[in-house]
Amino acid sequence: MHFELNQEQQQLADAIRRWIGRDYGPEARRAIVHGEAGVSAAAWATMAELGLTALPVPEEHGGFGGDAVAMFAVMQELGRGLVVEPYVATVLGAEFLRLGGGHGALLERVAAGDLKLACALGERQSRHDAFDIATRAEATEGGYRLHGDKRVVVHGAEADVLVVSARDGGGGQGMDGVSLFAVPRDSAGLRITGYRMLDGLRAADVTLDGVMVDAGALVGRAGEGGAILDAALDVGAGLLCAEALGAMQALFDATLDYLKTRQQFGAPIGKFQALQHRMADMAIHLEQARSMALLAALALARARGGAGGEGGEGREGSEGGMGSDADADVAARRRAVSAAKYRVGLAARAIGQGAIQLHGGMGVTDELPAAHYFKRLATIELTLGDMDHHLERFMAQPGFTEAA
Amino acid sequence: MDLLYSDADLAFRDQVRAFLASTLPPELQHKVRQHLRLQRDDYVRWHRILAAQGWAAPGWPVEYGGPGWTPVQRHIFDEECALAGAPQVLPFGVNMVAPVIMAFGSQQQKEYYLPRILACEDWWCQGYSEPGAGSDLASLKTSARRATDADGEHYIVNGQKTWTTLAQHADMIFCLVRTDPGVRKQEGISFLLIDMRSPGVTVRPIAMLDEEHEVNEVFFDDVRVPAANLVGQENRGWTYAKYLLGHERTGIAAVGRSKRELAFVKRLALRERKRGRPLLDDPLFGAKVAALEIELMALEMTVLRVLARGEAAPGPEASMLKIKGTEIQQALTELMLDAAGPQALPFDPAYLDGARQHALAGDDDAAPLASYYFNYRKTSIYGGSNEIQRNIIAQMMLGL
């Protein structure tokens, strides 16, 4: 049993922390968030130099083939630094491409740092269910025509290529009949309206008005994208759990520091038992969340390295075609990830709200870095499935009743 | 957590499972799984089965008869025993007084007591708490005055202990006593081993919420204790007591037992019906179970992370595990009560004690659950209340 980062992961984490300390402090971040682009080209270049864009890409496409544990180390640092660059969106998009097979040229450009991706999955009616898809894909000669509206596509306006979910038949739920497409941003009929989210990150609403793509745009096979969508969303949720953990740790540290320095009634406020107990409970939340984020990363790393081979077509492509071991692995992955996203959400509320309360009046100002962590955490909670969604999904896995 | 264990760990687990399958008496297993009350003989019987296998004291060094397991193996063993429904090996002898005797006792004490503890020839109980000294343990008042007479050096002990678990069965009690009232309260305390059959020792039962006789008051009225029963040095008892507390391991989280109880809750909730459907499928009830299961998964992972770091006695971390572990245990008893519903209301002590084969009314497996719920309120109070544990985390871990 070994749960510490290895030397390589630790070195990478240290390098990211040094970069953030030097170039990405609260003032620099504020300037980026309030700038017109909302992201920083210089920061992205540095992230590529550090190897972050290559990390999740398989080696055969010019990447480092880093697994979920390596990404756990990276995301914690980006969470701690409150980095607003389109990294999660790009990594998640790359995961779709990897799982779908093919698209090597795009993955190579991701690895090199000159292609950004975003995932256009959510719709107005779907809330947290990414399988509630009304976007339609009509087969045409040599390709597909896409119609639909996607909402709150994180970094949708910054991406060069969007991964879009659709169905052949129009509306519907469930795993069957889902098709995934890699759609270039300059496609005719694609309208992208960018805006700022409450945490300062950028998102976009995306309208597909008869967007034409050729058959090569398919990610995986037509109508069989359900398992890829399911697996990629778990990777995304795992990334967010690790990012949230880094943010919670930073927020926790800042709050603890405040309790030790802020004087009231002639003593540091941390001397008061009511505050001590709240902080102790936040410490427990942090450890429980860390445990679950780590468990999710381990389960994801196992799923990626598991049966079916690396990135091969149909690896996750058809539920029915997998052996029972693979089924068990998928169920274990879903259980671990949903448990983690739920538990991290619970901790994010306890630590986020607690930090604001313990900071007193200062806590409710935009001036304080703590407030920005709180907003990022609240955003993560509502991204890729909220607590209720993941609790429900956890209950739906066979492990929930089998354990009786 | 299979994905975290090595093949060797999993092989060890199989070995423990095979042992439990062949040696755990079904009637003991039944009592534990059904939340019935264990009697003295039940504990002794299981302890001696383990002793025969050399597994009664997993934490002891090999030289004193421990099996030489790694911390992970000990964790696996504890978990498998709990999952199987084995009675707990009571900690008072094996895990509390024995490590103190090993570390600070005389050669004679080691040679006499340790083999007897291993073989369960003496039933030990713990004499720490006093009516006026709960969480503020060091303010204890029971006095021990040193004297010499024709039979040699001895102590005269006067005072009262309370919350003494299962003292009604005990042969020996290890006590913190005040040997010097004139110094700082932590500095005048000694660690004394007292024979419960000594003249002047009186045990009075305290009935708990569920009417079970589990704890007692113990009175000392001019009790004569040979000086040879002093452990270590006079007035150094507080150090030894702290050493003992530092010995609390990750087992304090009781993950294995909670896993067994979670499975029980689910079985009950699959059987119980709400509007014709299994209660576990009810979104309200199911969500509570799921949330608790996730909390337990997280606790297990937290325990494994502590174990993986190989630290023997994690002070503030033990406090976290105690708080979270007991919160989960208590929440499980709440869910049991909720799942059983009105079936939990009949109260039948004769059934709980094993005097009757079946409950007088209602379902056998629902009958003990209210009692169990009441009984488990103790867990957030004993061993340093959870509020005290939060103080420890705040002060020792967070530096507040």
Interface residues (C-beta under 8 A of the other chain):
Chain A: M1 H2 F3 E4 L256 L259 K260 P268 G270 K271 Q273 L275 Q276 H277 M279 A280 D281 A283 I284 E287 Q288 A289 R290 S291 M292 L294 L295 L298 A299 R302 A332 A339 Y342 R343 L391 E392 F394 M395 F400 T401 A403 A404
Chain B: L3 L4 Y5 S6 D9 V72 L262 A263 K266 R267 L270 L280 P283 G286 A287 A290 A291 E293 I294 E295 M297 A298 L299 M301 T302 L304 R305 L307 A308 M320 I323 K324 E387 Q389 R390 N391 I393 A394 Q395 M397 L398 G399 L400
